[in-house]
Amino acid sequence: MTRSSSPALSRSSLAGDSWVIARRSFKHIRRQPEMLSDATIQPIMFVLLFAYVFGGAIAVPNGGDYKEFLLGGIFAQTVVFGCFGIAVGLTTDRSTGAIDRFRTLPIARSAVLTGRALAAVIIGLLPVVLMSLAGLIVGWRTHTGVLDVLGGYALMVLFQFAMTWVGILMGSLLSSPQAVQGVAFTGLFPVTFLASTFVPVNTLPGVLRTFAEWNPVTSLSGALRHQFGNPDYTAGTSDAWSLQHPALYTIIWAVAIIAIAAPLAVRAFNRVTGD
């Protein structure tokens, strides 16, 4: 019986092959730990810089605790930036011929993408853990129950999974890691700052404020603050539906990104790899 003749065996083979590809990513990190610098050092630097350098100059209403407001935004920004790593890794594999070697092996064709996506989600948990620890050190605390806190982290994982497919799409369309860095940084960096990431949206002028109100980074930041019981000085400053229902709005965005980006990413990857 061939592998393709049994659906159960095919599913089992796909899961096993995907895990092999994911383990390859983990081994690369173990051999080259500097690959994690963007996912570990940068988020911690943002926490420390904004908490201690800029925090004193950023006023929040009623003398509130800026550090507790800050962490929801830092979490959201880091989750969005998670697409960088998988995009860079995929373009590297394409340029070094690794993808061509995978195609000569008796593995499921989709295992390359599913394995990469699985590794990206697991690796993406590391900066979240490190930021949580850094936040506790600078004074961040949660003030809700365990289920609410777990719900906040689950929301991060969901949005991270969505951004993983954005990363796969970029890694399939762009030709080099340098191109990924340029395009992703130019496109995503402004989006994460034109939000309630670091300041309440009511401090932004006109059109920028409207954009920030409907920016999913704002809703993700607000949803996390709500789940963790942290102050969200944005929620009471606007009647925008996205700010009144931040968790639902974020979930809608995550599902929409997956529904659109995943098929496009698979199609683009198959085109550039000749499948």
Secondary structure, DSSP 4 states (H G I P E B T S, - for coil): --GGG-HHHHHHHHHHHHHHHHHHHHHHHHH-GGGGHHHHHHHHHHHHIIIIIIGGGS--GGG--HHHHHHHHHHHHHHHHTHHHHHHHHHHHHHHTHHHHHHTSSS-TTHHHHHHHHHHHHHHHHHHHHHHHHHHHHT----S-HHHHHHHHHHHHHHHHHHHHHHHHHHHH-SSHHHHHHHHHHHHHHHHHSSTTTS-GGGS-HHHHHHHHH-HHHHHHHHHHHHHT---TTGGG---HHHHSHHHHHHHHHHHHHHHHHHHHHHHHHHHHT-
